[in-house]
Amino acid sequence: MVCERSGVVNLGIEGMMLTAAFFGWFAALYCSAALHVPPGVSLAVGVLVAALSGALMALLLALLTVTFGVDQIIAGTVINLLATGMTGFLNRQLFFGHGNVFGGGVPRAAGVLPRIHVPVLADIPLVGTVFDQQPIALTALVLVFVAHYVLFFTRWGLRTRAVGEHPRAASAAGIDVVRVRYANIVIGGAIAGLGGAYFTLESVPSFEPMMTNGRGFIALAAMIFGNWKPIGALAAALVFGAAQAFQINLQLFRDVIPPKLAFLQQSSVVGMVPYLLTLIILTGVIGKTTPPAADGVPYDPERRS
């Protein structure tokens, strides 16, 4: 959303998340197993490396789309293909090939980030578990309101929205369009890197090829469903989370499903629920959304009209 508010479609978020998941996990693993750094510090280093990895992939996206004017959809696809190939190759070579950096097999990981119990808020009945989470999940909630404030109540946010709506008018007003787009793309990549870190540093302490499993595209759908607004995107994310929980619960309680709904007992059918919801939203069935006017339109500072 931060990226697209400045006028650049970030179709490469899936690749940014996957890259961050691998490099964040590898950094934490190497610090713990090879350098014998305490687990807490290793995991913190892993989160930092994950954010930097996402930012670097975003920098590549900015270079392709802003500097060289490559079609933004193609550039995002390139990022996704690069991330898939690079992480799969490095995973094989570093841990299962002749160049195993640990001398055979994958060593024991540093674990996952600990849960944080937020005083008072975590003790509220029913909703208290929202505030009894691990650091990245809590950071995601905080970032929603930070992003809302920055976008709609600061000069930086005003400039970002101006660049995303009418870059030529913004340039005439003295705003450096290229600089603003670069900055927002990199910031968006760093946030995507935190999302990638969740998979290997907060969910499970291991890496599997393609483990993001389309979550980047679901993030795009949530942004569109939320009408390019932080709080709207949060509401959409909760809808997708409910769909994910629905499919998990169907698998857990398959024994009580009536015979007429026996097809729901098949895990392959149940697993499609979040992705079917994504398709429904992207086809525009659920309301009409309005993207920034210049979203996806390359900016050429030399062009006069």
C-alpha positions, 0 to 999 in steps of 0.5 A, a space after each residue: 500500500 505504501 508503494 502503490 500510494 506513490 504510484 508503483 504497483 508492487 507485484 513483487 511483494 511475494 518475492 520480497 517476502 520469500 527472500 526475506 524469509 530465507 536470508 533472515 532465517 539463514 542469518 539467525 541460523 549462522 549467528 547461532 550455529 557458527 558464531 555461537 551468538 545467544 539465541 535472542 541476539 541471533 533472532 534479532 539479527 535475523 529480523 534485521 537481515 530479513 528487513 534489509 533483504 526485502 528492502 534490497 529487492 524493493 530497491 531492484 524493483 525501484 531501479 527497474 520501474 522508476 529509473 528504467 521505466 520497465 513495465 511494473 507488472 513485468 518488473 514485479 514478476 521478475 522479482 518473484 521469479 528471481 526470489 524463487 530461483 535464488 532461494 531454492 538454489 541457495 537452499 540446496 547449495 548451502 545445506 544439501 550440496 557439496 558446499 554445505 556451510 555447516 559440514 553436513 545437514 542443517 544444524 539446530 535453529 535458534 528457535 522462534 521469537 518469544 511471545 510478548 504479553 502486553 499488560 492490561 490489554 492481553 488480559 481483556 476477555 475474548 480479545 486479549 489474545 490479540 495482544 499476547 503475540 510474538 513481536 512481528 505480529 504485534 509490530 504489524 498491528 502497530 504499523 497499521 496505525 503508524 502508516 495511517 497517521 503518516 499517510 494522512 496527517 504528515 507532509 511526507 504522506 501528503 507528498 506520497 499521495 500527490 506523487 501517486 495521484 498526479 506526479 507531474 503536478 507534484 513535480 511542478 510544486 517542487 516535489 522530487 517524484 523519483 526520490 519519493 517513489 524510491 523511498 516508498 518502494 524501499 520502505 514497502 520492501 522493508 515492511 514486506 521483509 518483516 512479513 517474510 521474517 514471520 515465516 521462519 523466525 516467528 512461525 517455524 524455525 526452518 525454511 522451505 522453498 516457496 513457503 510464502 505460498 501466495 501470501 504476497 498476492 493475498 496481501 495485494 488483494 487485502 490492499 485492494 479490498 481495503 481501498 488502498 487505506 491502512 485500516 481498510 487493509 487491516 479489516 481485509 486481512 482479518 477477513 482473509 485470516 478468518 478464511 484461513 482459520 475456517 479451513 483449519 477448523 474444517 480439517 480439525 472437525 471433519 468428523 462432524 461434517 454432515 454427509 451431504 457436505 462430505 466434499 469439505 473433508 478433502 484437504 485440497 478443497 478446504 485449502 482453496 478457501 483463502 485463494 478463492 476469496 482472493 479471486 472473488 475480491 480481485 474480480 471486483 465482486 465485493 464493491 468498487 475500489 479506486 486506486 491512486 490515479 497514477 498507480 502503475 503509470 511510469 513517470 518520465 521527468 523529460 516528458 512535458 505533457 
